[in-house]
Amino acid sequence: MPMTEAAFSSALQLVSLWIYPIKSCAGIQVSSAQVTPQSGLTGDREWVIINRENQQVWMGEIHRMALVQPRFEGETMVLQAPGVGVLKVPYHLPESPCQVKIWNDQDKVNETFSGQDAGDEASEWLTAVLGQPLRLVRLGHKGLTRRALMPLHVLSLASLRRLNQRLAERGHAPVEYERFRPNLVVEHAELAPFAEEGFSSLQWSEGAPEIQFSGHCIRCIMPNVSPNDATAGHEPLVAVAALSRERQQKKPILGVYGRALSEGVLTVGLRGRAWSAHMADAGS
C-alpha cells in the first residue's frame, strides 16, 4: 500500500566519490573530499575552458574534452591527453583576470563571471588537443557559487544496472557510470532502480553532512560520448529516455542533484539512510 507519510528507506552506502577539476573533462576518483553547501566538493569544476568569445565550451560540442585527464601533484594540476606531452598548471595562477560566459539553463541566459586565465602555454596545449583556439580559466568565487549551479550529482548503481539490462536487451554493450559524471555513487541494494528520484534527503550515520536533493538530472548527449576514445553514438541516451517514459518522466532522467546542508567531509564507505515522502512510488 503506498505510503503517504515520510519514512526512512533501506540503508545506503557511498561506494565511489568523484571530482571533475575542469568542467566537461575527465574526472578523478577520490577516497574523501571536503563539501560545502555553496559549491559542492572542493576542487570540483573549478576550471572551465572558453573559446574566443569567452564562452564556456562543453563536451557535447567538443567530444575530445573527455580525453583531457587531470591529476594533482601538490599545488600543481597536471593535464594529459593522447598524443601530446603533459601540461603543468599552477593551482594558484599569476594575476591574469578575464571574463567567462556560462550558460544558465534554468533562466535560459548567459551569465558573466570573473576568472583567472591560465596563460598562453595552457591555451596552446588545449588548442593542440581539442583542435580549436581555446583557453583554460580558473573561476572566481561568484562563478563557483552561482545560483544556477547544481553542486552535487548523485547516481545509484541499482539504476545503472537497470539501464545496462535494457541496453543488453537492445543488443548493446553495457556502459560505465563514468559516462554520467556523478560526484557520489551510492548503492541501495534493497530498493528498486530509480528509487533515488523519490528521495528528499540523505543522512549519514557517521555524522557527515546531510545531503538535500533538489531535482532530477535531465540528460543531454554527453553520456553518449565514450570516456575511453571520445567516440559518440546514440546510446545510452535512447535507452535512458525509454526507461524514463516508462516512469512517466517526459525527459530523459538518470540520477539526481543534491546540496550539502553544512560543511564537512564525505568519505567512501559512508553508510546512511535516504528520507522520502513516497517510498512506494520511488521506483515506479
N, C-alpha and C positions, 0 to 999 in steps of 0.2 A: 504494500500500500504506500503511495507517495507520502514523503514526509513534508510537512509544511512548516515545522519548527526547525530552528538551527540545530545541527548535530555535528559531532566530530566524525571525520572519516576514519578509515583504516590508516594504519601507520604508513608514513612515507620516509624515504631516505634520500639524501642528497648524494648522488653517485658520481657526479662529474661537475666541474666548475671551470668556466672559460672566460677569458677576456680577449677583446679584439682591439689591440692598440690603435690600428688605423682602420677607420670606417671602411667597410666593404673589402678589406683584405683578410688574409688568413688569421686564425686565432691561436691563442696559447692556452694550453691546459695547465691549470694551477691546482695546488692542493688546498690553498686557502687564499682569501682576499678580503681586504677592508671593503666595507659597504657603507654608503651614505644615502639618506633619503633623496637628496637633490640630484646626484649624478650616477648612482648605481655603484658598480665595482670600481675601485681605484685602478686607474690605468686603462679602463675600457673606453674605446672610441674617443680618446683624447686628441687623436690626429686625424686629419682629413686630407684628401687630395683634391686640388682645384685645377680648373682649366684657365685659359687666357682671360675669360670673363669673370674670374674669381668665383665661379660656381662649383660647388662640391660635385664631384662625379661619383658614380657608384657602379657596382659590379654588373648590374643589369644592362648597362650600356658598354662597359669595358670588361669583358669576361676574364681577361688575364689578370685582373686585380686579385682573383682567387689564388694566384700563384705567388703573390708577394707575401713572404713569410717573415714576420718579425720575431725577434727574441731580445732579451735584455742581458747586457753584461755590465753590472754595476750601474753607473749613471749614463750608459750608452745604449741606444736602441740600434740593433744590427738587423739589416734587411738583406734577404737573399731571394733570388728568383732564378729559374733555369736559364742557363746560357750567359750569365753575367757574373761579375765579381760581387762581393758583398759591399754594402753601403753602411757606414757607421755614422749615426746621427746623435749628437749630444742631447741628453734629455733636457738640459737647461740651455736653451738657444741664446746666441748673442741677440741683442735688441734689434729686431727687424720686423716692425709691425706691418700688418696687412689686413685686408678685409676679406671675409668669407661669406658667400651667399649660400644659405642652406634652405632647401625646400621644406616648408611646413605643410605636411599633408592634411593636418586637421583643419587648418584655415585656408588651404589652397593658395598660399602666398610664399614668396621668397622673403626670408629674414636675413639681415646682415649682422655679422658678429666680428669682433676683432680676434686676431691671432698673431702668431709669430712664424714668419717664413723660415724654413729650414735651410735655405740657401741654394746657390746655383748647382753645386755638386749633386745634391739630392734631386733637383729638378732634372738634370741631365740623366741621372740613373733611372728615374721613373719614366722619362721620355723614351729611353732605350728599351725598357721592359714593356711599356704599355703602348708605344707606337704613336704617341701624340704629345704635344707640349703640355706638361703638367708640372705642378709644384706641390710640395709637401708642407703642411701647415699644422702647428700645434694650436688648438683652440684655447681661447681665454676663458675665464670663469663664467661669463654670461653665456657663452656658447655651450659649455659643459653642463649648465643647469637650466637651459632654455625650457620654456613652458611645454613645448610640444614633444620634449624628449620622453621616450619610454625607457626608464632606467634599467629594468631587468627583464630578460626574456627567459621564460621557463618552459621546458619541454619534458614530457614524460616518456619513458621507454615503452610503456604499455601502448601509447598512441602510435609510436614509431613501429612497434611490432604489428599493429593492425594495418598500418599503411603498407608495410612490406608484404604482409599477407595478400593485400589487394593487388600489389604490383606483381607478385608471383602468379596470382590468378589471371592476370592480364598478359603473362609471359615476359615480364620484365625483371631485371635483376634488382635485388634489394638496395636500398640507399642507406648511407651512414647519417647519423644525426648531425654531423658537422655541416651538412648542406643547409641546415635550418638555423645555424649560427646561434644556438642557445647560450645564455650565461649559466643557467642552472639546469642540470639534467636530473630528474627525480624518478624514483621507482615506487610504484604503488601496486604491488602485485595482486592485491585482493580486490582492486577496483576495476571497473570496466575501462576500456580505452576511451580517451577524451573526457574522462571524469573531471580533469582539471578545469575544463570550461565552466564548471559549476562552482568552483572554489571562490570564496571571498577572501580568505587569508590563510597563511601557513605559519604555524607556531612550532618552534623547535624546542625539544625537551631539554637541550643543553644550555638554554638561555641566550642563544644567538638572536639577532634582530628579527622581529616578526615581519613577514612579507605580506603586504596587502595587494591583492590582484586588482587590476584596473581595466582589463579588457582582453579580447581575443586578438591573436596575431593573424592578420589578414595577409595571405601570402602573395608575393609578386613572383617574378620569373627567376629570382636568384637561386632557389633550390634546384632549378633545372641545370645550373652550372656546376660541373664536376670540380671538386676541390683538388683533384689529382692532376687533371690536364686542361682544365678550363673549357672543355667542350660543353655544348649546351644542346639539350633535346627538348622533348615535350613532357617528359616525366621527371620528377614525381608530381608536378603540379596538376596534371589531368586527374590523377588518382586522388589527390588531396581534395580537389573540387568535387569529385563524385562522392567521396565519403562525407564531405560537408553537406551536400544536398540531402543525403540520407538522414542527416541530423537536423534537417530543416534550417540549415545555415545558407544564406543567399550568396555568401562569398567564400572563397577557399580559405579555411582556417586550420591551423595546426600550431598549438602552443598558446600561451597566454603571457600577458605583460604584467609586471608587478613593480612594487616600490617598497624598499625597506622603511619601516616606521621609525627607526632610530639608527644611529651609527653603531658599528660593531664589526665583527669578523664572521665570515661564513667559511666553513671547513668541510671538505669532502668527508662523508661518513656521518654527518649530522642526521639525527632522526627527529621526526616531528609528526604533527597531525595537521590536516587541512580542514578548515572550517567552511561549511557550505550550508546554505539555507534550504537547498533542494537536492539532497543527495540522490534520491531515486531517479531524478531526471538528468543527472550529470553525464551519464554515458549513453543517453538516447540519441 
